[in-house]
Amino acid sequence: MTTLDTSGRVIQGWSPEEPDHWDSRIAWRTLWISTFVLIIGFATWYLVSAVAPMLNQIGFDLSKSQLYWLTSIAGLSCGLFRLIFMFLPPIIGTRKLVTLSSLLFIIPMLGWFFAVQDTSTPYWWLLALSFLSGIGGGVFSGFMPSTGYFFPKRMSGTALGLQAGIGNFGISFIQLVAPWLMGFTLLGIGFVAPQRTTAGQIYVHNPAIFLVPWAIVGAILAWTLLKDVPVKANFRQQIDIFGNKNTWILTVVYLMTFGAFSGFAAQMALLINQTFGADSQFAGQFEDLPKGAAFAFLGPLIGALVRALWGPLCDKFGGAIWTFVGCVGMTVFTAVAALFLNPTDPDQFWWFLGAMLTMFFFTGLGNAGTFKQMPMILPQRQAGGVIGWTGAIGAFGPFIVGVLLSLMPAATFFWGCVVYFAITTVLVWVYYARPNAPFPG
């Protein structure tokens, strides 16, 4: 093998499984820069979930179904973008991938900045902006396999867990800071008029423009500091992952773990408002009803934190057992949450919230475990593709959850999830987690 040469843009002789052909400094630098950009990407993806609950308050006139669809479209496009990005790492390389991605985020940011300032903005354009926002989450299926090229298998759980978990913080970050950013004139741009609500002035456009300079910083860091590794595969070589049955089983699992994480995170604010809050049956009868925007960030914050922290434990004990524990917990606590979706008293909200936050905790376990399993079960070249593919399908979660909630009562949807989760849990036990399982990992 060629000796390790890290002087150029493309590293020569790179082989993480051989200590003499691996440079940990380059690996960790790649992880941290791409994770920084991924945080911005996830914040871009979920920008619509932070903005949508405020639209009717500032003069838009959107129905319950329209709002669910608006927050759902970003999930649909994210999944579609991931199907593209999953093929890019071995084709264009890490450096160009991360740089280009960061610059692309600016397009939907600027779009939302201008759109929400004009209440005559047509609904179709809001849907288009939601679709474009999905690119922020779409890059995940390029970043994760790309990062996987830089680390040995023994560290894959830690590296991928950190990147995915910290990247997921972008969801809770935008949902947490958006209400605060909407409260004042930002960066001295006082010529941009605030919107008005019954409670006073509000700057719904602020979160979008706040993200722009950070995306530019991310692009500069990626272009100047990242390198590529010589992993090459064309489209035909990459699609052989579909001949491996583990690709399909792990897709079902990740649609459960990340699909639920992303789907419920995107719809949580609307679900709270329409079940317990200002748009619920309790409106006008009780004071101090819960506001979805005040609680929506908690679930993804917990799930992302657990996913980031559990990587080392997955490296130590294997991913399968944690995937199984996560699936069991998700099944149980989704069922508990479903019991409170036909409330007779707004105080039942606290039981619902507790069950949902516990469910989010277990999504973190499931997501961390699943991404540890993939590099262990699959050949190296296939592992990257499967990570990209499963990430793409899991990203349809916000679309699936939003559409189904617009078509049926929330309780019905939740019980349907319980059935799906239970079936998936059995699959994980049979194939991966039980003693003498055929594919332990």
C-alpha positions in Angstrom: 0.0 0.0 0.0 1.1 3.6 -0.7 2.5 5.4 2.3 0.2 7.9 4.0 0.5 11.3 2.4 -1.8 14.0 3.7 -0.2 17.0 2.0 -2.6 17.3 -0.9 -6.4 17.9 -1.1 -6.8 14.1 -1.7 -5.1 12.0 1.0 -3.1 9.1 -0.5 -2.7 5.7 1.3 -5.7 6.3 3.6 -6.8 3.2 5.5 -8.4 3.8 8.9 -8.1 0.1 10.0 -4.3 0.4 9.8 -2.8 2.8 12.4 0.1 3.7 10.1 -2.3 4.7 7.3 -4.7 6.8 9.5 -4.5 10.3 10.9 -6.8 10.9 13.8 -6.4 14.7 13.6 -7.8 14.8 10.1 -10.6 12.4 11.0 -11.7 14.5 14.0 -11.4 17.8 12.1 -13.6 16.4 9.3 -16.1 15.3 11.9 -16.3 18.6 13.7 -16.5 20.8 10.6 -19.1 18.7 8.8 -21.1 18.4 12.1 -21.1 22.2 12.4 -22.5 22.5 8.9 -25.0 19.7 9.7 -26.4 21.6 12.7 -27.1 24.5 10.4 -28.6 22.1 7.9 -31.0 20.6 10.4 -32.0 24.1 11.6 -32.8 25.0 8.0 -34.8 21.8 7.6 -36.9 22.6 10.7 -37.2 26.3 10.2 -40.7 25.8 8.7 -41.8 24.0 11.9 -40.8 27.1 13.9 -42.4 29.5 11.5 -45.7 27.7 10.7 -47.4 28.0 14.1 -46.9 31.8 13.9 -48.3 32.4 10.4 -52.0 32.8 11.3 -51.1 35.1 14.2 -49.4 37.5 11.8 -52.2 37.7 9.2 -52.0 34.5 7.1 -55.2 32.5 6.9 -54.2 28.8 6.7 -56.4 25.9 7.7 -55.3 23.1 10.1 -54.7 20.8 7.1 -52.7 23.4 5.3 -50.4 23.9 8.3 -49.8 20.2 8.6 -49.0 19.9 4.9 -46.7 22.9 5.1 -44.6 21.3 7.8 -44.8 17.9 6.1 -43.4 19.0 2.7 -40.0 19.6 4.1 -39.9 16.0 5.3 -40.9 14.7 1.8 -38.2 16.8 0.1 -35.6 15.9 2.7 -36.1 12.2 1.9 -35.9 12.9 -1.8 -32.7 15.0 -1.4 -31.2 12.3 0.7 -31.7 9.8 -2.1 -29.5 12.1 -4.2 -26.9 13.0 -1.6 -26.3 9.3 -0.6 -24.5 8.8 -3.9 -22.3 11.9 -3.8 -19.5 11.2 -1.2 -17.5 8.8 -3.4 -18.2 10.9 -6.5 -17.4 14.5 -5.5 -15.5 14.0 -2.2 -16.0 15.4 1.3 -14.6 18.9 0.7 -16.8 19.9 -2.2 -19.8 18.1 -0.6 -19.8 20.0 2.7 -18.9 23.3 1.1 -21.7 23.1 -1.6 -24.2 22.0 1.0 -23.6 24.9 3.3 -24.1 27.4 0.5 -27.3 25.7 -0.7 -28.9 26.3 2.8 -28.9 30.0 2.1 -31.5 29.7 -0.6 -34.5 28.7 1.6 -33.2 30.9 4.4 -33.6 34.0 2.2 -36.8 32.7 0.8 -38.5 32.5 4.2 -37.0 35.8 5.3 -38.9 37.7 2.5 -42.0 35.4 2.3 -43.3 35.8 5.9 -43.1 39.6 5.7 -45.9 39.7 3.1 -49.2 38.0 4.2 -50.3 38.0 0.5 -47.5 35.4 -0.2 -49.4 32.6 -2.0 -49.7 29.2 -0.3 -47.9 27.5 -3.2 -44.8 29.5 -2.6 -44.8 28.7 1.1 -45.0 25.0 0.1 -42.1 25.6 -2.4 -40.0 27.1 0.4 -40.8 24.2 2.7 -39.7 21.9 -0.1 -36.4 23.8 -0.5 -35.8 23.7 3.3 -35.6 19.9 3.1 -32.2 20.2 1.5 -30.9 21.1 5.0 -31.7 17.6 6.3 -31.0 16.0 2.9 -27.3 16.5 3.2 -27.2 14.0 6.2 -27.2 11.1 3.8 -24.0 12.5 2.2 -22.3 13.6 5.4 -22.7 10.4 7.4 -21.1 8.0 4.9 -18.5 10.6 4.1 -17.5 10.8 7.8 -17.5 7.0 8.0 -14.7 6.9 5.5 -12.4 8.7 8.0 -12.8 6.4 11.1 -12.0 2.8 11.9 -14.9 0.4 12.7 -14.0 0.3 16.4 -14.8 4.0 16.6 -17.8 4.1 14.2 -20.4 4.2 17.0 -18.7 7.2 18.7 -18.0 9.1 15.5 -21.4 8.6 13.8 -23.2 9.0 17.1 -21.6 12.3 17.7 -22.2 13.6 14.2 -25.8 12.5 14.0 -26.6 13.4 17.6 -25.0 16.9 17.6 -26.3 17.5 14.1 -29.8 16.7 15.3 -29.4 19.6 17.8 -30.1 21.9 14.9 -33.8 20.8 15.2 -34.1 21.7 18.9 -31.9 24.8 18.4 -34.1 26.4 15.8 -37.3 25.5 17.7 -35.8 26.9 21.0 -34.3 30.1 19.7 -36.8 31.0 17.0 -39.5 32.3 19.4 -36.7 34.4 21.2 -35.3 35.7 17.9 -38.8 36.7 16.8 -39.1 39.0 19.7 -36.8 41.9 18.7 -35.1 43.8 15.9 -32.1 41.8 14.7 -28.7 43.2 13.8 -30.0 46.7 13.5 -32.1 46.1 10.5 -34.9 48.2 11.8 -36.1 49.1 8.3 -37.6 45.6 8.1 -41.0 46.1 9.6 -42.3 43.8 12.3 -45.5 41.8 12.0 -48.2 42.5 14.5 -50.3 40.2 16.7 -52.8 40.8 19.4 -49.8 40.5 21.8 -47.7 43.2 20.1 -44.9 43.3 17.5 -43.1 40.2 16.3 -40.3 39.5 13.8 -41.1 36.1 12.4 -38.5 36.6 9.6 -35.6 36.9 12.1 -34.7 33.2 12.5 -34.2 32.8 8.8 -31.8 35.7 8.3 -29.9 34.8 11.6 -28.8 31.5 10.0 -27.3 33.0 6.8 -23.9 34.2 8.1 -23.3 30.8 9.9 -23.9 29.0 6.6 -21.3 31.2 5.0 -18.8 30.5 7.8 -19.4 26.7 7.4 -18.7 26.9 3.7 -15.4 28.7 4.2 -14.3 26.3 6.9 -15.1 23.3 4.7 -13.4 24.6 1.6 -10.2 25.7 3.4 -9.7 22.9 6.0 -11.3 19.6 4.7 -9.7 16.9 2.5 -10.9 14.0 0.5 -10.1 10.3 0.8 -9.7 8.1 -2.3 -13.0 6.2 -2.0 -14.6 5.9 -5.4 -17.7 4.2 -6.6 -20.0 4.9 -9.5 -23.8 4.7 -9.3 -24.0 1.1 -10.6 -21.5 -0.1 -7.9 -23.4 1.7 -5.2 -26.9 0.2 -5.8 -25.8 -3.4 -5.0 -26.8 -2.6 -1.4 -30.3 -3.5 -2.4 -29.3 -7.1 -2.8 -28.5 -7.4 0.9 -31.5 -8.2 3.1 -30.0 -6.2 6.0 -30.5 -3.1 3.9 -34.3 -3.6 4.0 -34.5 -4.7 7.7 -32.4 -1.8 8.8 -34.6 0.5 6.7 -37.7 -0.6 8.5 -35.9 -0.1 11.8 -34.6 3.4 11.0 -37.9 4.5 9.6 -39.2 3.7 13.1 -36.4 5.3 15.2 -35.4 8.4 13.2 -38.7 8.6 11.3 -40.5 9.0 14.6 -37.9 11.3 16.0 -38.0 13.6 13.0 -41.8 13.3 12.4 -43.0 14.0 15.9 -40.4 16.7 16.3 -41.8 18.5 13.2 -45.4 18.2 14.2 -45.1 18.6 18.0 -46.0 22.3 18.2 -49.1 21.9 16.0 -50.1 18.7 17.8 -50.0 20.4 21.2 -51.8 23.5 20.0 -54.6 21.5 18.4 -55.0 19.0 21.2 -54.5 21.0 24.3 -53.8 24.7 23.3 -55.2 27.7 21.5 -56.6 25.6 18.6 -58.1 22.9 20.8 -61.6 22.2 22.3 -60.4 24.0 25.4 -59.9 27.4 23.7 -61.9 30.1 25.3 -62.8 27.9 28.3 -59.5 27.9 30.2 -56.7 30.3 30.7 -52.9 29.6 30.3 -53.3 26.8 27.8 -50.0 25.2 26.7 -48.3 26.8 23.7 -46.7 24.3 21.4 -43.8 26.5 20.5 -42.7 26.6 24.2 -42.4 22.8 24.4 -41.6 21.6 20.8 -37.8 21.8 21.2 -37.6 19.5 24.3 -38.2 16.2 22.4 -35.6 16.6 19.7 -33.2 18.0 22.3 -33.5 14.9 24.4 -33.3 12.5 21.5 -30.3 14.3 20.0 -28.4 14.4 23.3 -29.0 10.7 24.0 -27.9 9.8 20.4 -24.7 11.8 20.8 -23.8 10.4 24.3 -24.7 6.7 23.5 -22.1 6.2 20.8 -19.3 5.1 23.1 -21.7 2.6 24.8 -22.6 1.3 21.4 -18.9 0.8 20.6 -18.5 -1.1 24.0 -21.6 -3.3 24.0 -22.6 -3.4 20.4 -25.4 -1.5 18.6 -28.1 -4.3 18.5 -28.9 -4.4 22.1 -29.4 -0.6 22.3 -31.5 -0.6 19.1 -33.7 -3.3 20.8 -34.0 -1.4 24.1 -34.9 1.8 22.1 -37.6 0.0 20.1 -39.2 -1.5 23.2 -39.2 1.9 25.0 -40.7 3.7 21.9 -43.5 1.2 21.6 -44.5 1.4 25.3 -44.4 5.2 25.6 -46.1 5.9 22.3 -48.9 3.8 23.7 -48.9 5.8 26.9 -49.0 9.1 25.0 -52.0 7.8 22.9 -54.1 7.4 26.1 -54.1 11.2 26.5 -55.0 12.3 23.0 -58.7 12.6 23.7 -58.3 14.8 26.8 -61.2 15.8 29.0 -59.0 18.3 30.9 -56.1 20.5 29.7 -54.0 19.3 32.7 -53.7 16.0 31.0 -51.2 17.7 28.7 -48.5 17.1 31.3 -49.0 13.3 31.2 -48.9 13.5 27.4 -45.8 15.6 27.4 -44.0 13.3 29.8 -44.8 10.2 27.7 -43.6 11.9 24.5 -40.3 13.1 26.1 -39.6 9.6 27.3 -40.4 8.3 23.8 -37.9 10.8 22.4 -35.3 9.5 24.9 -35.7 6.0 23.4 -35.5 7.3 19.8 -32.0 8.4 20.7 -31.0 4.9 21.9 -32.5 3.4 18.7 -30.8 5.8 16.4 -27.4 5.4 18.0 -27.6 1.6 18.0 -28.8 1.3 14.4 -25.9 3.5 13.1 -23.4 1.4 15.0 -24.8 -1.8 13.5 -24.5 -0.8 9.9 -20.6 -0.5 9.7 -20.4 -3.8 11.7 -22.8 -5.9 9.7 -22.1 -4.6 6.2 -19.0 -4.5 4.0 -17.2 -1.1 4.2 -18.3 0.1 0.7 -21.9 -1.0 1.3 -22.1 0.4 4.8 -21.9 4.0 3.5 -24.6 3.4 1.0 -26.9 1.8 3.5 -26.3 4.6 5.9 -27.3 7.0 3.2 -30.3 5.0 2.1 -31.8 4.3 5.5 -31.2 8.0 6.4 -33.2 9.0 3.3 -36.1 6.8 4.1 -36.1 7.8 7.8 -36.2 11.5 6.7 -39.7 10.9 5.2 -40.9 10.8 8.9 -42.1 14.5 9.0 -44.0 14.0 5.8 -45.6 10.7 6.8 -46.5 11.9 10.3 -47.9 15.3 9.0 -50.0 13.8 6.2 -51.5 11.1 8.4 -52.3 13.5 11.2 -54.1 15.7 8.6 -56.2 12.6 7.5 -57.1 11.0 10.8 -57.5 11.6 14.5 -54.2 11.9 16.4 -55.1 8.9 18.7 -55.8 6.7 15.7 -52.4 7.5 14.2 -50.6 6.9 17.5 -52.1 3.5 17.9 -51.1 2.7 14.3 -47.5 3.7 15.3 -47.6 1.3 18.3 -48.5 -1.6 16.0 -45.7 -0.7 13.6 -43.2 -0.2 16.4 -44.1 -3.6 18.0 -43.5 -5.4 14.7 -40.2 -3.7 14.2 -39.1 -4.6 17.7 -39.7 -8.2 17.0 -37.5 -8.0 13.8 -34.7 -6.4 15.7 -34.8 -9.2 18.3 -34.9 -12.0 15.8 -32.2 -10.8 13.4 -29.8 -8.8 15.6 -30.3 -8.7 19.4 -31.2 -12.2 20.6 -28.5 -14.7 21.7 -27.0 -16.4 18.6 -28.7 -13.9 16.3 -27.7 -14.3 12.6 -26.4 -10.7 12.3 -25.1 -9.5 15.7 -23.5 -6.1 15.6 
